[in-house]
Amino acid sequence: MNLETERLIIGKLRASDLEDFYEYRSDPQVCEFQGYEPITRENAAAFIAKLKDAEFGRAGEWIQLGVELKGENKIIGDIGLKPEAFEPRIVEFGISFSTKYQGKGLAKEALRKIFSHLFAERNVHRIVGIMDVENAEMIGLSESLKFRREGAYKQSFWDEGKNEWRDEYLYAMLRSDWKTYLK
């Protein structure tokens, strides 16, 4: 999957993206509401290497797409996509962005492009995001994209770093919702 917007290039992570990827994925602020802890350089290299043959569409398998800022030739974030094992036309997403590039509309621009592609080109019926109830930025981003909150999960995620069970929200959008949003 290779996509482009006015300011971004979205595609596979490459070995040459290691330093940029490591820079934001090792930042505790970026990891605060994620299902991972700050990454080591070695684990970042292994993670990128593992993704080299990954293709979108394999039921139950995550892929990560790098988000590159044009002009800077720098990976500033990544977006994970996973078609559900029980129904691959339902896709879960997740996003990690460098704190230096948050609040500039770049994540929204990247997600809009990916969601448009999934709904229009990949026959996706439903996209879901599961997020920590305290992740105000992600909740705001999802709601600005017209996702609807469909559920609340109590103590559904064990956060190793915080050493506690966390509550999460489920947000979702149907292809028919997206078509209305684009009008």
C-alpha positions in Angstrom: 0.0 0.0 0.0 1.6 3.3 -1.1 -0.5 6.4 -0.7 0.2 10.1 -0.9 -1.4 13.3 0.3 -0.5 16.9 -0.1 2.1 16.7 2.8 2.6 13.0 3.3 3.8 9.7 1.8 2.4 6.6 3.4 3.9 3.2 2.8 6.0 0.3 4.1 8.6 0.9 6.7 12.1 0.4 5.4 15.4 -0.4 7.1 16.5 3.1 6.2 13.6 4.4 8.5 15.2 2.9 11.6 16.5 6.1 13.2 13.3 8.1 12.6 11.2 5.1 13.9 13.3 4.6 16.9 13.3 8.3 17.7 9.5 8.5 18.3 8.8 4.9 19.3 11.4 5.2 22.2 9.7 8.3 23.5 7.7 7.5 26.7 5.2 10.3 25.8 4.4 8.5 22.5 4.0 5.2 24.3 1.9 6.4 27.1 -1.4 5.1 25.8 0.0 2.4 23.5 0.1 -1.4 23.9 3.9 -1.2 23.9 6.7 0.3 26.0 9.5 2.5 24.7 11.5 0.5 22.1 15.2 -0.2 22.0 17.1 0.4 18.8 17.7 -3.3 18.4 14.0 -4.2 18.8 13.1 -1.4 16.4 15.4 -2.8 13.8 13.9 -6.3 14.3 10.4 -4.9 14.2 11.0 -3.2 10.8 12.8 -6.3 9.4 9.8 -8.5 10.4 7.5 -6.2 8.4 9.5 -6.3 5.1 7.2 -9.0 3.6 4.0 -7.9 5.3 1.1 -7.1 3.0 -2.2 -5.6 4.0 -5.1 -8.0 3.8 -4.0 -11.1 5.7 -6.7 -11.8 8.2 -5.7 -11.4 11.8 -2.3 -9.9 11.0 -1.1 -6.4 11.7 0.9 -4.3 9.2 2.5 -1.0 10.0 2.7 1.8 7.5 5.3 4.5 7.8 4.1 8.1 7.5 6.8 10.3 5.9 6.7 14.1 5.8 7.4 15.3 2.3 10.3 17.7 2.0 11.9 16.4 5.2 12.2 12.8 4.0 11.5 11.8 7.6 9.2 9.1 9.1 7.1 11.0 11.7 4.7 8.2 12.6 3.2 4.9 11.7 -0.3 3.5 11.3 -1.2 -0.1 12.1 -3.9 -2.0 10.3 -5.3 -5.4 11.0 -8.1 -7.1 9.2 -10.0 -9.2 11.8 -9.4 -12.9 11.7 -13.2 -13.7 11.9 -14.1 -11.1 9.2 -11.4 -9.4 7.1 -13.7 -6.6 5.9 -13.5 -5.3 9.5 -10.2 -3.5 10.0 -8.7 -2.3 13.3 -6.4 0.6 13.2 -3.8 2.1 15.6 -1.5 5.1 15.2 1.8 6.4 16.7 3.1 9.8 15.9 6.2 11.8 17.0 5.2 14.4 19.6 7.1 16.9 17.4 4.5 16.5 14.7 1.3 16.1 16.7 -1.3 18.9 16.7 -0.6 19.9 13.0 -3.4 17.9 11.3 -0.9 15.4 9.9 -2.3 12.3 11.6 -5.8 13.3 10.5 -4.6 13.8 6.9 -2.9 10.4 7.0 -5.9 8.6 8.4 -8.3 10.2 6.0 -6.3 9.0 3.1 -5.9 5.4 4.5 -9.6 5.2 5.4 -10.7 6.5 2.0 -8.4 3.9 0.4 -9.7 1.0 2.6 -13.4 1.9 2.0 -13.1 2.7 -1.7 -10.4 0.3 -3.0 -10.3 -2.6 -0.5 -14.0 -3.3 0.1 -13.7 -2.7 3.8 -17.0 -2.5 5.5 -16.1 -1.3 9.0 -13.0 0.3 10.6 -12.5 0.2 14.4 -10.2 1.8 16.9 -9.7 0.8 20.5 -8.2 3.4 22.8 -7.5 4.2 26.4 -10.3 6.3 27.9 -7.7 8.8 29.1 -6.2 9.3 25.6 -7.9 12.6 24.9 -5.9 13.3 21.8 -6.9 10.0 20.1 -10.5 10.4 21.2 -10.6 13.9 19.7 -8.9 12.7 16.5 -11.4 9.8 16.1 -14.4 12.1 16.8 -13.1 14.7 14.4 -13.0 11.9 11.7 -16.7 11.3 12.6 -16.1 7.9 14.3 -18.7 7.0 16.8 -18.1 5.6 20.3 -19.8 2.3 20.4 -18.6 0.8 23.6 -16.6 1.0 26.8 -14.5 -1.8 28.1 -13.8 -2.0 31.8 -10.3 -3.1 32.8 -9.8 -4.7 29.4 -6.1 -4.0 28.9 -3.2 -4.7 31.2 -0.7 -1.8 31.0 2.7 -3.3 32.0 4.3 0.2 32.4 1.6 1.5 34.7 1.2 -1.9 36.3 -2.6 -1.7 36.2 -5.7 -2.7 34.3 -6.9 0.1 32.0 -10.4 1.0 30.6 -10.8 1.4 26.8 -13.3 2.8 24.3 -14.3 1.3 21.0 -14.8 3.7 18.2 -16.0 2.7 14.7 -17.2 3.8 11.3 -19.0 2.0 8.5 -18.3 2.6 4.8 -21.8 4.2 4.5 -20.8 6.6 7.3 -17.6 7.6 5.5 -19.5 8.3 2.2 -21.7 10.7 4.2 -18.7 12.3 5.9 -17.0 13.0 2.5 -20.0 14.9 1.1 
